[in-house]
Amino acid sequence: MKPDTSHWRDNGAYEYMDTLSVEDLAWECLRRNPSYQDDARRQLRADDKDSDGDLVVSRRWGLRFRRPSQPLQP
């Protein structure tokens, strides 16, 4: 399912970004990056979940997870 992009020029749709922490803003930018999306998709599809894929993806994108990630609620 594709996201609704019909209101991408509406400033009100992005007001929540003014209140984001540095980490949350970084996540917003990263999750929209097509290369990151490809890497994450490949890792999710990997047959061997015990592989080093998570480590490779986290190092490539500079990720450190201290708590389980959750989608942001606009």
N, C-alpha and C positions, 0 to 999 in steps of 0.2 A: 504494500500500500504506500503510495507516494504522499508526502506531506502536503498540506494545503499551502500553496505559495501565492495565492491570489492577492493577499494583502501585504506583500513584502515591502511595498513602498510606504505603508502606513506607519508613521513614527510611533503611534500608540502601541503597536504590536511589539515594540522593542523597549518600552519604558522599563520593564522589569530588569533589563540589563544594567540600569543605573544603580541598582541595589545589590548586584552580585559581588561576592567576594572574589579575590584574585583567582582562587582555585576554580570557582564556579564559572567565571568568565573564560578561563583557559579551557574548561571542559566544553563550554558552548562552542568555542571556535574549533576545538579538536574534533568534536563529534560531527561537524559539518564537512570535515576534510575528506574528500573522496579517497585519497590514498589510505588514510586511517580506516575508513569504512571497509575498504578492500581487505586490509590486514586483519581487522576484527572479524569480518565475515569468514575469511579463510580459517582463522583460528577456531571459530565456532563450529565449522564443518570438519575440522580435523578428526580423524578416526581415533587417534591415540591421545586422549585427554591428559595423559601423564607426560606428554612430550615437553620439550623445552619451549614450545611455541609461545606460551604466556610470557615467559621471561624475555624471549626475543622481541615480542610486540611491546612489552613494557619498557624495555631498554631503548628500542627504536624511537618510541614516542615520549620518553622521559616520564613514564607513569609510575606512581607509587600509590598503592591503595591502602589506606589505614582503616577504612570502613567499607562495607559493601556499597557499591555504587547504586544510585537510584536516579531515575529520570527527574529532571527539574519540572516543577509544576508552575507554569506561567501565571 
